[in-house]
Amino acid sequence: MPVSLDLALGPLQRGRGDPAHQRESTGAWWRASRTPVGVATLRLAVAGGEVRASAWGHGAAWVIDNVPALLGANDDVAGFAPQHPVIASSWRRLRHLRLGATGTVFELIVPSVIEQRVTGAEAHRSWRDLLRWFGEPAPGPAPAGMRVTPGPDVWSRIPSWDWHRANVDPGRARTVRSAASVAGRLEEAVRLPHDQRMRRLRHVPGIGVWTAAEVAQRAWGDADAVSVGDFHIPSLVGWALVGRPVDDDEMLELLSGYPGHRHRAVRLIEASGVRKPGFGPRMPVGNIREI
């Protein structure tokens, strides 16, 4: 079965200018990450139908060992039976879509928290600024400007004025600091029984259903974690499946026919090409720098 680096790694990239991820014009991907044993830079490319992986840094061996999981080798599609034409069509075209797992938690929590209640463009700008200011250069021959996300100790020491300069309000900054104070406990979530993982994430003040789902989808490839509370996803699901916008409750009802695979169904809807009509209220772009 073919492997798509774009489908596997695209959800990890926080905007085109993400200092931790870069895609070459050749289709190869670079990823800088902080592993349990140290920082690492990973380069993945597909050649001759095979994935070629290279890595640098103290965490190089760890990221190489985790490549299969990162590309979705552990994702089990058993029991997934598309019922709606839009989802079925995407599944026929993308039978190789698999949900990858980074095996890390805290480095996913920070950008997810930054994305709370703001537009994607605004969050991505904040993420870029913070990584450029506080991240460390990616090891090895990484492309210029790539950065490894700071460790919990660094996030916990960022002063309030730098959060403000990055356009991150005190509430989200406080949530990041709270998560940083228990980062070790949060990393354990990937090894907990499934029903305990979300509870561990949501134990942190400021991490709710949406943020926990966004982390679960990427950290352990949770095929059922739905981003309830998202500004765009309910209406996209509604337009794709019933031809009108819906709220969170209606979205969950529409996805109820995919137990264990609700996030997979959403990913296939996103990949279907269906788009919401270009009208209606837009989420306002905020700028606390002027306050």
Backbone torsions as a table, in degrees:
resi	resn	phi	psi	omega
1	MET	NA	134.9	-178.6
2	PRO	-66.3	154.9	177.3
3	VAL	-112.7	131.0	176.2
4	SER	-108.0	110.0	176.6
5	LEU	-64.1	-34.9	-179.4
6	ASP	-63.9	-45.0	-179.5
7	LEU	-66.6	-36.5	-177.0
8	ALA	-77.8	-41.1	-172.6
9	LEU	-99.6	-18.8	180.0
10	GLY	-53.0	-43.2	-179.4
11	PRO	-65.4	-15.2	180.0
12	LEU	-86.1	-20.5	-176.9
13	GLN	-82.3	125.3	-178.8
14	ARG	-97.1	75.5	-177.9
15	GLY	86.2	160.9	-176.0
16	ARG	-62.1	-28.8	-178.0
17	GLY	-94.9	17.6	-179.2
18	ASP	-57.9	117.6	-178.9
19	PRO	-66.9	-14.7	-178.9
20	ALA	-92.4	-9.7	-178.2
21	HIS	-140.5	140.3	176.3
22	GLN	-148.4	135.2	177.9
23	ARG	-107.7	127.6	177.1
24	GLU	-79.1	160.0	176.6
25	SER	-63.6	-20.6	178.0
26	THR	-76.1	-11.8	-175.7
27	GLY	98.6	-7.0	176.5
28	ALA	-72.9	152.8	-179.8
29	TRP	-121.5	143.3	169.9
30	TRP	-112.8	139.0	178.4
31	ARG	-139.6	126.7	175.0
32	ALA	-105.7	130.9	-175.9
33	SER	-147.0	164.2	177.0
34	ARG	-110.2	110.0	-175.6
35	THR	-94.7	172.9	177.1
36	PRO	-62.3	-16.6	-177.8
37	VAL	-116.7	7.2	177.6
38	GLY	137.7	173.7	-177.6
39	VAL	-76.2	156.9	-178.6
40	ALA	-155.3	151.8	169.0
41	THR	-115.2	132.2	-179.7
42	LEU	-120.6	133.1	172.2
43	ARG	-118.9	128.3	179.8
44	LEU	-121.5	136.5	176.5
45	ALA	-144.9	152.8	177.1
46	VAL	-109.0	125.5	179.4
47	ALA	-141.5	128.1	179.2
48	GLY	61.1	30.0	179.9
49	GLY	80.2	3.8	179.7
50	GLU	-117.2	149.1	175.4
51	VAL	-87.4	126.1	176.7
52	ARG	-105.9	124.2	-176.8
53	ALA	-118.7	135.3	173.6
54	SER	-132.2	146.9	-178.0
55	ALA	-148.2	153.7	-179.5
56	TRP	-137.7	157.7	177.5
57	GLY	101.8	171.0	-177.9
58	HIS	-62.0	-26.6	179.9
59	GLY	-94.8	15.3	-174.5
60	ALA	-59.2	-48.1	-178.1
61	ALA	-63.0	-37.3	-178.8
62	TRP	-64.6	-45.5	-177.4
63	VAL	-70.4	-33.2	176.2
64	ILE	-63.9	-45.2	178.7
65	ASP	-61.4	-29.5	-175.7
66	ASN	-90.3	-1.3	-177.8
67	VAL	-55.7	-46.7	179.3
68	PRO	-56.2	-45.3	178.7
69	ALA	-65.1	-39.0	179.8
70	LEU	-60.5	-32.8	-178.5
71	LEU	-95.0	7.8	172.1
72	GLY	92.9	18.8	-178.7
73	ALA	-63.2	-25.9	-178.4
74	ASN	-94.3	2.6	-178.6
75	ASP	-77.5	121.6	-176.8
76	ASP	-101.0	114.6	-178.6
77	VAL	-93.7	4.6	-179.4
78	ALA	-58.0	133.0	178.4
79	GLY	90.7	-5.8	179.0
80	PHE	-83.3	116.8	-177.1
81	ALA	-131.8	95.7	-179.0
82	PRO	-56.9	133.2	-177.9
83	GLN	-111.0	-25.6	-177.1
84	HIS	-100.0	142.3	-177.9
85	PRO	-54.6	-38.1	-178.9
86	VAL	-64.9	-46.5	-179.8
87	ILE	-68.7	-41.6	-179.6
88	ALA	-62.5	-40.8	180.0
89	SER	-64.5	-43.8	178.0
90	SER	-63.3	-38.8	-178.0
91	TRP	-68.0	-38.1	176.3
92	ARG	-62.5	-37.3	-178.1
93	ARG	-80.7	-29.1	-174.1
94	LEU	-124.0	47.7	179.1
95	ARG	-61.3	-16.7	179.7
96	HIS	-89.7	0.7	178.5
97	LEU	-65.8	122.2	176.8
98	ARG	-130.2	149.5	-178.3
99	LEU	-93.2	114.2	-177.1
100	GLY	-80.4	164.0	179.7
101	ALA	-133.1	122.9	179.8
102	THR	-75.1	-26.2	-175.6
103	GLY	77.0	5.9	177.4
104	THR	-124.5	157.0	-175.5
105	VAL	-121.8	-55.3	-171.1
106	PHE	-60.7	-39.7	-178.1
107	GLU	-66.5	-15.5	174.8
108	LEU	-91.9	-28.3	-179.6
109	ILE	-63.6	-43.9	-173.8
110	VAL	-59.5	-54.6	179.4
111	PRO	-65.0	-29.3	178.1
112	SER	-67.4	-40.6	176.9
113	VAL	-65.1	-42.1	179.6
114	ILE	-60.8	-29.3	-179.0
115	GLU	-82.4	-2.1	-179.5
116	GLN	-66.0	127.6	167.8
117	ARG	63.0	19.4	177.4
118	VAL	-133.5	168.6	177.8
119	THR	-71.4	157.5	177.9
120	GLY	-59.9	-42.9	-179.0
121	ALA	-61.1	-41.3	-180.0
122	GLU	-65.4	-44.9	-179.8
123	ALA	-64.8	-42.6	-178.9
124	HIS	-63.9	-36.7	177.4
125	ARG	-65.4	-42.4	178.7
126	SER	-63.3	-43.7	179.8
127	TRP	-61.1	-45.6	179.0
128	ARG	-59.7	-45.8	-178.1
129	ASP	-62.6	-47.3	-176.3
130	LEU	-64.8	-39.3	178.0
131	LEU	-69.1	-37.4	178.6
132	ARG	-67.0	-35.3	-178.3
133	TRP	-80.8	-38.4	-169.8
134	PHE	-120.1	-13.8	177.9
135	GLY	-74.9	162.1	177.2
136	GLU	-103.4	151.9	-178.9
137	PRO	-56.3	139.4	178.1
138	ALA	-66.2	135.4	-178.7
139	PRO	-70.4	161.2	177.0
140	GLY	79.1	-166.3	-177.4
141	PRO	-84.4	46.4	-179.4
142	ALA	-68.1	153.0	175.8
143	PRO	-56.1	148.5	-178.6
144	ALA	-56.0	137.2	176.5
145	GLY	90.8	-6.4	179.3
146	MET	-72.1	141.9	-177.2
147	ARG	-133.0	147.8	172.1
148	VAL	-92.2	135.0	179.8
149	THR	-58.3	139.5	-179.6
150	PRO	-60.2	158.4	174.9
151	GLY	-78.1	169.0	-178.4
152	PRO	-55.4	-36.5	-178.4
153	ASP	-63.9	-36.3	179.4
154	VAL	-71.4	-46.2	179.2
155	TRP	-57.8	-37.7	-176.7
156	SER	-71.1	-17.7	-177.6
157	ARG	-102.1	-1.9	-179.2
158	ILE	-64.3	124.4	-176.4
159	PRO	-71.7	158.6	-175.7
160	SER	-58.6	-36.0	-177.3
161	TRP	-68.7	-27.9	177.0
162	ASP	-76.9	-34.1	171.7
163	TRP	-60.8	-44.0	179.4
164	HIS	-62.3	-42.9	179.2
165	ARG	-62.6	-30.5	177.8
166	ALA	-87.0	3.9	177.9
167	ASN	67.8	36.0	175.9
168	VAL	-112.7	122.1	-175.1
169	ASP	-72.3	164.1	-176.3
170	PRO	-59.6	-31.9	-179.6
171	GLY	-64.3	-47.6	179.0
172	ARG	-68.0	-38.0	177.0
173	ALA	-61.6	-40.0	179.5
174	ARG	-64.8	-38.2	178.5
175	THR	-64.9	-41.4	177.6
176	VAL	-61.9	-43.7	179.2
177	ARG	-64.0	-39.7	178.1
178	SER	-62.6	-42.8	178.3
179	ALA	-65.7	-38.4	180.0
180	ALA	-62.3	-33.4	-177.6
181	SER	-70.5	-18.0	179.2
182	VAL	-127.0	29.7	-174.5
183	ALA	-57.5	-39.6	179.7
184	GLY	-60.9	-41.9	178.3
185	ARG	-66.4	-35.9	-179.8
186	LEU	-68.2	-37.4	179.0
187	GLU	-61.9	-27.3	179.7
188	GLU	-66.9	-16.4	-175.1
189	ALA	-58.5	-33.5	-177.1
190	VAL	-66.6	-17.9	-178.5
191	ARG	-105.2	-1.3	-179.3
192	LEU	-80.7	158.6	169.8
193	PRO	-55.7	149.1	-170.6
194	HIS	-54.5	-41.2	-174.8
195	ASP	-73.1	-9.8	179.5
196	GLN	-99.2	-14.7	-173.6
197	ARG	-64.5	-50.1	-178.6
198	MET	-64.3	-37.7	179.3
199	ARG	-62.2	-37.6	178.5
200	ARG	-63.5	-43.2	-180.0
201	LEU	-65.9	-44.7	-173.4
202	ARG	-77.8	-3.8	174.8
203	HIS	-67.7	-22.5	-179.8
204	VAL	-78.0	124.8	177.0
205	PRO	-57.1	129.9	179.4
206	GLY	99.3	-11.5	175.9
207	ILE	-101.7	109.3	-179.3
208	GLY	-105.9	-159.7	-175.6
209	VAL	-60.5	-46.4	-176.3
210	TRP	-63.1	-50.7	-177.0
211	THR	-63.5	-42.8	179.4
212	ALA	-61.1	-39.9	179.3
213	ALA	-66.2	-42.7	-179.9
214	GLU	-60.4	-37.8	177.9
215	VAL	-72.5	-45.5	-177.8
216	ALA	-60.5	-38.6	179.8
217	GLN	-58.7	-33.2	-174.4
218	ARG	-101.2	-36.4	-174.7
219	ALA	-71.4	-45.4	178.8
220	TRP	-127.6	19.0	174.7
221	GLY	61.2	43.3	-177.6
222	ASP	-66.8	111.7	-176.0
223	ALA	-78.0	-7.8	-175.2
224	ASP	-114.3	-4.4	-174.9
225	ALA	-77.6	110.8	-178.3
226	VAL	-97.0	135.5	-179.2
227	SER	-80.2	71.5	178.6
228	VAL	-66.6	132.7	-177.5
229	GLY	99.4	1.5	178.8
230	ASP	-71.4	146.7	-177.6
231	PHE	-72.7	-29.6	-172.5
232	HIS	-109.2	-35.8	-167.8
233	ILE	-62.0	-44.9	-179.7
234	PRO	-57.0	-44.3	-179.0
235	SER	-68.7	-35.3	177.3
236	LEU	-63.8	-46.0	177.6
237	VAL	-60.4	-42.5	-179.7
238	GLY	-62.7	-48.1	179.7
239	TRP	-62.9	-36.9	-178.2
240	ALA	-71.4	-37.5	-171.3
241	LEU	-100.4	-31.7	-178.4
242	VAL	-131.2	3.5	174.7
243	GLY	76.4	23.7	178.1
244	ARG	-160.2	159.7	178.1
245	PRO	-71.4	149.3	177.8
246	VAL	-133.2	166.9	175.8
247	ASP	-95.9	-175.5	-177.1
248	ASP	-60.2	-43.7	-177.7
249	ASP	-63.7	-43.2	178.5
250	GLU	-67.3	-36.4	177.3
251	MET	-60.4	-46.3	-179.5
252	LEU	-63.8	-34.9	176.7
253	GLU	-66.0	-42.6	179.0
254	LEU	-64.3	-31.6	-178.1
255	LEU	-90.8	-0.9	-175.4
256	SER	-64.8	-18.3	177.8
257	GLY	-79.0	2.5	-179.2
258	TYR	-123.3	55.1	-178.4
259	PRO	-59.0	131.1	-178.5
260	GLY	83.5	-8.8	-175.3
261	HIS	-137.1	25.6	-175.4
262	ARG	-66.0	-39.9	177.4
263	HIS	-67.0	-36.5	177.1
264	ARG	-59.9	-42.5	178.3
265	ALA	-61.4	-40.9	178.7
266	VAL	-64.7	-43.0	178.3
267	ARG	-58.5	-39.6	-179.7
268	LEU	-71.0	-34.3	174.5
269	ILE	-64.7	-43.5	179.2
270	GLU	-61.9	-33.6	-178.8
271	ALA	-85.4	-3.2	-173.2
272	SER	-76.4	-21.0	-174.3
273	GLY	93.4	-7.0	176.2
274	VAL	-65.3	134.8	178.7
275	ARG	-128.8	146.3	174.8
276	LYS	-69.3	148.4	174.0
277	PRO	-57.6	148.0	-174.9
278	GLY	-85.2	54.9	174.9
279	PHE	-145.4	173.1	-178.8
280	GLY	101.3	174.2	-177.0
281	PRO	-68.5	144.0	174.8
282	ARG	-109.4	150.4	178.2
283	MET	-68.6	127.3	-177.1
284	PRO	-69.1	146.0	175.9
285	VAL	-87.0	124.4	-178.2
286	GLY	-97.9	158.1	176.5
287	ASN	-149.0	94.6	-178.0
288	ILE	-78.7	-7.9	179.6
289	ARG	-61.4	-25.4	-176.5
290	GLU	-89.1	-1.8	-178.5
291	ILE	-86.8	NA	NA
